[in-house]
Amino acid sequence: MPARRLKLLMSYGLPFYFRKPRTAMEKLRRYSFRCRFQTSGLVRPLVYLFATLSYPVSELTRSTRCFRRVRLSHPTAGLRTWWRIYWMAVSGNIPSVEYAAYDFEDAAKRSLSAEYVYWTDFPAVQMLNRWRGADNLQVQDKGIFAGICAQLGVPYVRSIAEFRRGRQERIELPADETDLWVKALNLSGSRGAEHWIAGPEGYLAHDGRLMTREQLQAYLQTMDCLVQRRLRNHPQIDDLTNGRLASLRIVTALHRDGRSRLLGNTLLLARRGVTSTGGVSCGVAWSDGTIFSVIDHPEAKSEAARLSPLGRTVPFWAEALELVQHAHRVGFPKFVTLGWDVALTPDGPVLLEANSGWGALALQQVFGPLGLTPLSEVVEEELAARRS
């Protein structure tokens, strides 16, 4: 087994539970280890034995690092806190790094620790999609996703060119002076994202590169990417970013009978860099679209203090909620959960992409544990269907 996977085994958790899972999230977590390390034959017991012996030892170091972080906000924390961090990690597979993130030093929040979804749980979240028969390529490949949106007739970011394995699959770059946005077909986050500004001398990249139209087309032919016209933010939120596009993340779950449920949301405001990744995360009230909470990225705190989005109303809020729920029901019914990225343009909301791995940290910091949302009902439903 490669050294990287062995190192992951030392940090991922124990392959068993000390007690019977009490919540839907703990039942889900029970499957996570076997989903991450799918082995058979003699390798399986060796992998489980290595994890059982190595995880409690390696967790000593991680718990100590977490304890130091906790002490920054809770100076009176002592040995009891360190032991609590360590024991929660060993007995419940609760990553020590998230003890500080969710402020489990607070007894009220700690009492709900069994209801949270942690970073180590997402292989099991993906497992639910596989059980239902979802094809992850439908959301992973941006070109395929765009094709499904076109068939649905829902608003999405249309591409003006597509390059796949060096072959151009759609029309050439526009002859007019249009700012371009380049998005990698199969990468996540901001990887592969590029912004090209049209000018009299050609196209200028966000990092200072200058190319003629012909040079840019030749460069794109070396990539697997979509080329789109640059979108603009709605004026109601445009001044909250650094000029880049804001992104509204909405996570939905789908029952087997087609009922769509809203799990969480964050409005991501770009403050540095070419995308909203690493910017400021805001929580939006489900009832009226008002921004009620702000989670500052460490590198964006000064910017957030200068211009707070609190109290602003997100434009086209009801339309955005309807858009993602309709798209999930009609276009992607085999996915149990999806995280939708929506752009809020002057003309209305449009789908940027959907993600089967949508992240839970910011959502739960704003809205609390996902186990107290309809996600628990959907998970129990899927586990019951699997058993039957």
C-alpha positions in Angstrom: 0.0 0.0 0.0 1.4 3.5 -0.9 2.9 5.6 1.9 0.2 8.3 1.3 -2.6 5.8 2.0 -0.8 4.5 5.1 -0.5 8.0 6.4 -4.2 8.5 5.7 -5.0 5.4 7.6 -3.3 6.9 10.6 -5.6 10.0 10.5 -8.9 8.7 9.2 -10.3 7.0 12.3 -11.0 3.6 13.7 -12.6 0.9 11.5 -15.2 0.2 14.3 -17.4 1.9 16.9 -17.1 1.3 20.6 -20.8 1.6 20.9 -23.9 1.3 18.8 -24.5 4.5 16.7 -27.2 6.6 18.2 -27.9 9.1 15.4 -28.3 9.0 11.6 -25.0 10.8 11.3 -23.2 8.3 13.4 -24.7 5.5 11.4 -23.4 7.2 8.3 -20.0 7.6 9.9 -19.8 3.9 10.6 -19.7 3.3 6.8 -17.0 5.9 6.1 -13.9 3.8 6.9 -14.9 0.9 4.7 -15.9 3.3 1.9 -12.5 5.0 2.0 -10.5 1.7 2.2 -12.3 -0.9 0.0 -10.1 -3.9 0.3 -10.6 -7.7 0.2 -8.8 -10.9 1.0 -5.9 -10.9 3.4 -5.3 -7.2 2.9 -8.6 -6.2 4.6 -7.7 -7.5 8.1 -4.2 -6.1 7.8 -5.6 -2.6 6.9 -8.0 -2.7 9.8 -5.3 -3.9 12.2 -2.9 -1.1 11.1 -5.6 1.5 11.5 -6.6 0.2 14.9 -3.1 0.3 16.3 -1.8 3.5 14.6 -4.8 5.9 14.8 -4.9 6.2 18.7 -1.1 6.8 18.7 -1.1 9.4 15.9 -4.1 11.1 17.4 -2.0 12.1 20.4 -0.1 14.6 18.3 -3.2 15.9 16.5 -5.1 16.3 19.8 -2.2 18.3 21.2 -2.1 20.7 18.2 -5.9 21.1 18.5 -5.6 21.8 22.3 -3.2 24.6 21.5 -5.7 26.2 19.2 -8.4 25.9 21.7 -6.3 27.6 24.3 -6.1 30.7 22.1 -9.8 31.3 22.6 -10.2 29.5 26.0 -7.1 30.3 28.0 -8.3 28.4 31.0 -8.6 25.1 29.2 -6.5 22.4 30.8 -5.7 18.8 30.9 -9.4 17.8 31.0 -10.0 19.6 27.7 -7.0 17.8 26.1 -8.4 14.5 27.2 -11.9 15.4 25.9 -10.5 16.2 22.5 -8.5 12.9 22.4 -11.4 10.7 23.7 -13.9 12.2 21.3 -11.5 11.4 18.4 -10.9 7.9 19.5 -14.3 6.8 20.8 -16.4 8.6 18.2 -14.1 9.2 15.2 -14.7 12.9 15.6 -11.6 14.6 14.0 -9.7 16.6 16.6 -9.1 19.4 14.1 -12.9 20.1 14.1 -13.2 20.4 17.9 -11.9 24.0 17.7 -13.8 24.7 14.4 -17.2 24.0 16.0 -16.2 25.3 19.5 -16.9 22.1 21.3 -15.4 23.6 24.4 -19.0 25.0 24.7 -20.9 22.2 26.5 -24.1 23.0 24.6 -22.4 22.6 21.3 -20.5 19.6 22.4 -23.7 17.8 23.4 -24.7 17.8 19.7 -21.4 16.5 18.5 -23.0 13.2 17.3 -25.2 15.2 15.0 -22.4 16.8 12.9 -21.1 15.8 9.5 -17.3 15.8 9.6 -14.7 15.8 6.8 -14.1 12.1 7.3 -17.8 11.3 6.7 -17.9 12.3 3.1 -17.0 9.0 1.5 -20.2 7.7 3.1 -22.1 10.6 1.8 -20.9 9.7 -1.7 -21.8 6.1 -0.9 -25.5 7.1 -0.7 -25.3 8.4 -4.2 -23.7 5.2 -5.5 -26.4 3.1 -3.7 -29.1 5.1 -5.6 -27.2 4.6 -8.9 -25.9 8.1 -9.5 -23.2 8.7 -12.1 -20.8 11.2 -10.6 -19.6 12.2 -14.0 -22.8 14.1 -14.5 -21.7 16.7 -12.0 -17.9 16.3 -12.1 -17.6 16.9 -15.9 -18.7 20.5 -16.5 -19.5 19.9 -20.1 -21.9 17.0 -19.3 -23.5 19.0 -16.5 -24.1 21.9 -19.0 -25.7 19.5 -21.4 -28.1 18.2 -18.8 -29.0 21.8 -17.8 -29.7 22.6 -21.5 -32.0 19.6 -21.8 -33.9 20.8 -18.6 -34.2 24.3 -19.9 -33.0 25.8 -16.6 -30.8 28.9 -16.5 -27.1 28.0 -16.5 -23.8 29.5 -17.6 -23.6 28.8 -21.3 -20.2 28.0 -22.9 -19.0 29.6 -26.1 -16.2 27.1 -26.6 -15.1 23.7 -25.2 -11.7 22.1 -25.4 -11.4 18.4 -24.6 -8.2 16.4 -25.0 -6.8 19.1 -27.4 -9.9 19.0 -29.6 -12.2 21.9 -29.9 -15.8 20.8 -29.6 -17.7 24.0 -30.1 -17.4 27.4 -31.8 -14.3 29.4 -31.8 -13.5 32.3 -29.5 -15.7 35.4 -30.0 -14.3 38.0 -32.4 -15.7 40.8 -30.2 -13.9 42.2 -27.2 -15.5 40.0 -24.5 -13.9 39.2 -21.2 -13.6 35.4 -20.9 -13.8 32.9 -18.0 -12.0 29.6 -18.4 -13.1 26.7 -16.2 -11.4 23.2 -16.1 -13.7 20.4 -17.1 -12.9 18.0 -14.3 -11.3 20.0 -11.5 -12.9 21.3 -8.3 -12.7 24.5 -6.4 -10.7 27.2 -8.1 -8.2 24.9 -9.8 -7.8 25.7 -13.4 -9.9 28.8 -13.3 -8.6 31.8 -15.4 -9.9 35.2 -16.1 -8.9 36.8 -19.5 -9.7 40.5 -20.1 -10.2 41.5 -23.7 -8.3 44.6 -25.0 -6.9 46.1 -28.1 -3.7 44.1 -27.9 -5.3 40.8 -27.1 -6.3 39.0 -23.9 -4.7 39.8 -20.6 -4.8 37.1 -17.9 -5.4 37.8 -14.2 -1.8 36.9 -13.5 -0.4 39.3 -16.1 0.0 37.1 -19.2 -0.8 38.7 -22.5 -1.9 36.7 -25.6 -3.3 37.4 -28.9 -6.6 35.8 -29.9 -4.7 33.1 -31.9 -2.2 32.5 -29.1 -5.0 32.1 -26.5 -6.9 29.6 -28.7 -3.7 27.6 -29.2 -3.1 27.7 -25.4 -6.6 26.5 -24.6 -6.2 23.6 -27.0 -3.7 22.1 -24.6 -6.3 22.0 -21.8 -9.6 20.3 -21.0 -11.8 23.3 -20.3 -14.9 25.4 -20.9 -14.7 29.0 -22.1 -17.5 31.3 -21.0 -18.3 35.0 -21.2 -17.5 36.6 -17.8 -20.6 37.0 -15.7 -21.3 40.1 -13.6 -22.8 40.3 -10.1 -26.1 41.8 -9.4 -25.6 45.4 -8.4 -27.2 44.6 -5.0 -24.1 42.6 -4.0 -21.4 43.7 -6.4 -19.8 46.1 -4.0 -19.3 43.2 -1.5 -16.6 41.5 -3.6 -13.3 42.4 -5.1 -14.9 42.6 -8.6 -15.0 38.8 -9.0 -18.1 36.8 -9.2 -19.9 35.9 -5.9 -21.2 32.4 -5.5 -24.3 31.2 -3.7 -23.9 27.6 -2.4 -27.1 25.8 -1.6 -27.1 22.2 -0.5 -30.2 20.1 -1.2 -31.2 16.5 -0.4 -33.8 14.4 -2.3 -36.1 11.8 -0.9 -36.8 8.7 -3.0 -40.3 10.0 -3.6 -38.9 13.2 -5.2 -39.3 15.6 -2.4 -36.5 18.1 -2.3 -35.2 19.4 1.0 -33.0 22.4 1.8 -30.0 21.6 4.1 -27.8 24.7 4.2 -26.5 27.7 2.3 -23.5 30.1 2.2 -23.0 33.1 0.1 -19.3 33.2 -0.8 -17.9 36.6 -1.4 -14.6 36.9 -3.3 -12.2 39.2 -1.5 -8.9 38.1 -3.0 -7.8 35.9 -5.9 -9.7 35.0 -9.0 -12.6 33.1 -7.4 -14.7 33.3 -4.3 -12.6 30.4 -2.8 -11.0 31.6 0.4 -13.2 34.7 0.7 -15.9 35.5 3.2 -18.8 33.0 3.9 -22.2 34.4 4.8 -25.3 32.7 6.1 -28.6 33.6 4.4 -31.9 33.4 6.2 -34.2 30.9 4.5 -37.3 33.0 5.0 -36.4 36.2 3.3 -32.8 36.0 1.9 -31.3 38.4 4.5 -27.6 37.9 5.3 -27.6 37.2 9.1 -24.1 35.7 9.7 -20.6 36.2 8.5 -17.7 33.8 8.8 -14.4 35.5 8.1 -11.7 33.7 6.3 -8.5 34.4 8.2 -7.0 36.2 5.3 -10.1 38.3 4.7 -10.9 39.6 8.2 -9.7 43.1 7.6 -11.8 43.3 4.4 -14.9 42.0 6.2 -14.5 44.5 8.9 -14.3 47.3 6.3 -17.4 46.3 4.5 -19.9 44.0 6.3 -22.6 42.3 4.3 -24.9 41.9 7.4 -28.4 42.9 6.8 -28.2 42.9 3.0 -30.8 41.0 1.1 -29.7 38.5 -1.5 -31.3 39.3 -4.9 -33.6 36.7 -6.6 -33.5 34.6 -3.4 -36.8 32.7 -3.9 -35.9 32.1 -7.5 -32.5 30.7 -6.6 -34.1 28.2 -4.2 -36.7 27.1 -6.7 -34.0 26.8 -9.4 -31.8 24.3 -7.5 -34.7 22.3 -6.1 -36.2 21.9 -9.6 -32.8 21.0 -11.1 -32.2 18.3 -8.5 -35.7 16.8 -8.8 -35.8 16.7 -12.6 -32.2 16.5 -13.8 -30.3 14.6 -11.0 -32.8 12.5 -9.1 -30.3 9.7 -8.4 -28.1 12.0 -6.3 -29.1 11.9 -2.6 -27.4 15.3 -1.9 -25.9 18.0 -4.1 -24.2 21.3 -3.4 -25.2 23.9 -6.0 -23.2 26.9 -7.0 -25.4 29.7 -8.2 -24.4 33.1 -9.7 -26.7 36.0 -9.0 -26.6 38.1 -12.1 -28.6 41.3 -13.0 -30.9 39.1 -15.1 -31.5 36.5 -12.4 -29.9 33.3 -10.9 -28.0 30.9 -13.1 -26.4 27.6 -12.3 -22.6 27.5 -12.2 -22.1 23.9 -11.3 -23.2 21.1 -8.9 -21.0 19.2 -6.5 -21.5 15.8 -4.9 -18.8 16.6 -2.4 -20.0 19.9 -1.0 -18.2 20.4 2.3 -19.9 20.9 5.6 -17.7 23.1 7.8 -19.1 26.6 6.8 -22.7 25.3 6.6 -22.6 23.9 10.1 -20.7 26.9 11.6 -23.7 29.0 10.4 -26.7 26.8 10.8 -25.5 24.2 13.3 -25.3 20.4 12.9 -26.7 18.9 9.7 -28.0 16.0 11.7 -30.8 18.4 12.9 -31.8 19.1 9.3 -33.9 16.9 7.0 -30.6 15.2 6.1 -31.1 12.8 9.0 -34.5 11.7 7.5 -33.0 11.2 4.1 -30.0 9.1 5.5 -32.3 6.9 7.5 -34.5 6.4 4.4 -31.5 5.3 2.4 -30.1 3.0 5.1 -33.5 1.4 5.4 -33.7 0.9 1.6 -30.3 -0.7 1.6 -31.2 -3.1 4.4 -34.4 -4.2 2.7 
